[in-house]
Amino acid sequence: MDVGGRHFRTIWVKPDDEGVVQLIDQRFLPYSFIIEEVHSVKQMATAIREMHVRGAGLIGVSAGFGMYLAAIETPAHPTASGFDERVARAAEQLKATRPTAVNLSWAIERQLRSMADGKTAEEKVTLALRTANSIAEEDVEHCRMIGQHGLKLIQDIARRKAGDRVNLLTHCNAGWLAFVDYGSATAPIYAAHDSGLAVHVWVSETRPRNQGSKLTAWELGEHGVPHTVIADSAAGHLMQRGEVDLVIVGTDRTTCTGDVANKIGTYLKALAAKDNEIPFYVALPSSSIDWKMRDGRKEIPIEQRSAEEVKRIGGWLDGRHAEVHLAPEASAAANIGFDITPRHLVTGLITERGICQANEKSIFSLFPEHAS
Ligand code: MRU
């Protein structure tokens, strides 16, 4: 997507140095646009854990590039077995960074399978680069397709409203910053806006890290999409007043039975949407579907982050990053990163292959190759 009129992806291999991966460091958006250079798997693990990069798709793609960096960092082990041991350690290091987004282990496993086909270390490095780039390219294409399928939902509402603007609501950031390009929840919105439909987006701020107000609002603004930032707790009120036509959120992991893990606060929005008969859709590439898990509430690991993220808030003051305290120093705080929206609250899933219902039968009918 465009930043200041120039096209960017969130991550790429440095054009004149294949040993370096460049990425947009999201910690300082929207007030500073910083590109970080990552040279090692250790640095990539830090970038994922400390959320320089975040969002399910981008976490997976970053891990894919992290595995490639691990591969090229292995000059002391020119034999295939020494190489494999080192790369297996890197895989564990990357897998430990964040627990909820399934794209992380999906990308790492794919890299391990791909490198296993190489006979020499050199061949494995070539395969690792090819696979990292393929994961990134697929992410772009899948998000683009999600945009095309989700566009039809917005077009239907626009027809019903006879030209009045369509009001969407999203939570957190499942935009292009959470992927390589387009985003999942935002892809239909960008497609609708680009096709000339009048859309407006309610952006819930998403405490404690404010991915909504900092990232989604910035993205939409750069693309010229009308939007309004709201406090997380305002969504139910807007729904009761008829100010929301459609909710679209992303997901970090959705079970093959349709239970959805997404940023904390999503469940409450789904409940309010149900009570007000507002369609609640989840946009996701199939890399975010966990084909083994069946019960989201029992099985999906929920990330617990530092309590300090709740007790402080970061922003910018006079052009500089600043942090202030929000709670008494002595108070305990809990920082639960995600919640589970059970399948019965989800109207549908928007995937790269089309829209299906949030249930096993419908999901496997779109992805029959996973049925076994
Ligand atoms: O903790 P984050 O920022 O990595 O959380 C991810 C999210 O932004 C949301 O949960 C998002 O809606 C799903 S990721 C496409």
Boltz pocket constraint, residues with backbone or C-beta under 6 A from the ligand:
constraints:
  - pocket:
      binder: B
      contacts: [[A, 53], [A, 54], [A, 55], [A, 56], [A, 57], [A, 171], [A, 172], [A, 173], [A, 174], [A, 175], [A, 178], [A, 184], [A, 211], [A, 249], [A, 250], [A, 251], [A, 252], [A, 261], [A, 262], [A, 263], [A, 337]]
      max_distance: 6.0
